Amino acid sequence: MTQGPNCFKCQHFAISWQPSMPYACRLLGFKSKALPAIEVLRIDGRVCQGYTAKPLKSASKKLDLRA
């Protein structure tokens, strides 16, 4: 991977209700102004090690409109 992880595709990513800190990482337990992966890189110097891709939505959960 040449880039860091995409927080929007991580299952730990959340949007907070706090306008001054709109992004959150549930795994690491913090809110920030920037995306959590950027904050982790800035503070730790390494790409986020907690990234876990969101599970794919299965076809069985989609609404069947043919009926």
LOKOL-453119 format. One line per 2 residues: number of its first residue (from 1); for each residue x, y, z of C-alpha. Coordinates in steps of 0.001 Angstrom, whole numbers, plus 500000, padded with zeros to 6 digits. Example, Ala and Ser with C-alpha at 12.3 -4.5 7.8 and 13.67 -1.06 7.14 Angstrom:
1) 512300:495500:507800; 513670:498940:507140
END
This chain:
1) 500000:500000:500000; 501582:503294:498938
3) 499032:505410:500825; 497660:505223:504315
5) 494301:503585:504983; 491035:505275:504007
7) 489150:506007:507228; 485832:506154:505386
9) 486267:502448:504547; 487271:501418:508098
11) 484772:499798:510460; 486203:501772:513407
13) 485611:505186:511818; 482748:507364:513060
15) 481390:510854:512590; 480945:512672:515885
17) 478301:515237:516773; 480956:517620:518031
19) 481534:520278:515316; 485052:521114:516560
21) 486066:517424:516391; 483987:515882:513586
23) 485864:512597:513115; 486340:509729:515573
25) 488128:506403:515840; 486226:503903:517994
27) 489192:501524:518209; 491689:504079:519495
29) 489066:506101:521354; 489673:509648:520153
31) 488050:512468:518167; 489904:514892:515903
33) 489597:517692:513363; 491494:515642:510772
35) 490817:512069:509715; 492058:509649:512384
37) 494580:507970:510048; 496198:511364:509435
39) 496397:512053:513171; 497936:508622:513818
41) 500550:509219:511108; 501311:512698:512462
43) 501682:511549:516077; 503135:508044:515689
45) 505002:508418:512398; 503502:505171:511072
47) 500360:504387:509112; 497375:503299:511183
49) 497764:499709:512360; 494129:499427:513482
51) 492510:499715:510053; 489894:497022:509450
53) 487915:497147:506222; 484144:497351:506536
55) 482453:494064:505656; 480913:493934:502211
57) 477138:494086:502089; 475740:490758:500974
59) 473281:490486:498107; 470726:488793:500393
61) 470347:491976:502450; 469428:494103:499435
63) 465780:494939:498934; 464103:492934:496190
65) 461834:495288:494248; 460658:492712:491688
67) 457671:491533:493755
END
